[in-house]
Amino acid sequence: MTAVFVVFAAPAPAMAADNWHRMCGYEFASCQTGVKAGLVDADQCMTASGGLYGHSTQVCVKYDGDYVYVRDGQADGHSAIGVIESDNGNVIKRHCRNPYGSGTWAKCNFNWSESGYKWVGGGYLANFDSMPREWLWKFTNN
C-alpha cells in the first residue's frame, strides 16, 4: 500500500497581501506594514507639519537601500504612513505603515527603480478609504 501526503501551507506573513487601504489592491501600488525599528539609518528625514494632513509623521529614506522609516508622532490610534511615489516602473506608489503607536519607528524595505523622480510624503491612515498625507520632498538616484 502506498500513501500519498499532500501538504498545504498558508503563505508566510511576508508573502501575504497587506491590504489595509483601498489603494493596496491595485497593481501599481505596494503596501507594507513595517517592522518595528530602533535606530534609523537614513539619508534624509522630514516631519509632516501636523494639522489635518501631516499628523506629525516623520519619514526618513535610505536611498541606496530603498528603505523607508516612519515615526508615529501622535497618540491618536491612527497608523502613521510614509509614502514614496515615482514616475517610473510598474509599482509607482509605495506605502509604509507604522501601527506600533506614538513615539515608535517602523521600517519598510521597497525595491524601487533607480531612475526617475520619487516624491516622499507623510500622513496617517484614517480608515480603509482615507489616507491624508503631506508631500515633503522629492529625490532621484540618477
Secondary structure, DSSP 8 states (H G I E B T S, - for coil): ------------TTTS---SSGGGGSTTEEEEE-EEESS---SEEEE---HHHHTT-EEEEEGGGTEEEEE----SS-EEEEEEEESSSS--EEEEEE-S-TT-EEEEE----SSSEEEEEEEEE-BTTB--EEEEEEEE--
